[in-house]
Amino acid sequence: MGRIVALLMGIIVIGSLSGCMMAGGMGGMAGMSSPDQSAAASRQTVIGAARNSDVQVTLEFPAVTAGNDARITVRVQDTARGQPISRAIVTVLIQGGDGGEPDPDRIQAIESAPGVYEATYRFTAAGVHTATTEVLPGEEADALSVSVRQDVAAATHQAGRRSRLLPIAFVGTAAMAAMMVVMIVL
């Protein structure tokens, strides 16, 4: 009776441990991101800047995958004083693909912090997109414009695909249980 209890306890422990290993301990699935996320993470944010005697504008266009939103950030700073400029009028224009679209999408950026303006845009198609910001820093200041290009990755869909690691976990658990039986019996 004691051997049977030990065997059952061993199977439970081994099954738990093999599940933990598959879920993230030994190269498992816990820390893995979806292909969409890892593709976007491998690319970089594209940054462009323009400056005149009074103002510097910086445009940040993050890596993004088609079907997802991107937060485009524009920073506006007074170059003489080194201070952020609030209450500027900041517009972001998005032109997709080869520029074949007649009119770009226009988004009014919202000030999220002093001198920091953000616009969120959902990219529906893959390909090279151009983000252009038009900044009017004040009533008497000249407008500044900055453009950058970013390659929007195609979305990859994993729906309906089964994990290949789950069967391996079951086989590993069965193999460990068989080893426990052999160890207890011998």
BELWO-V919658 format. One record per helix or strand of 3 or more residues. SS is the DSSP state (helix for helix, strand for strand). FROM is the first residue (numbers start at 1). TO is the last residue. If there is no record, write none. Layout:
SS,FROM,TO
SS,FROM,TO
This chain:
helix,2,25
helix,35,42
strand,46,51
strand,55,61
strand,69,78
strand,89,95
strand,105,108
strand,110,113
strand,116,122
strand,127,136
strand,144,153
helix,165,185
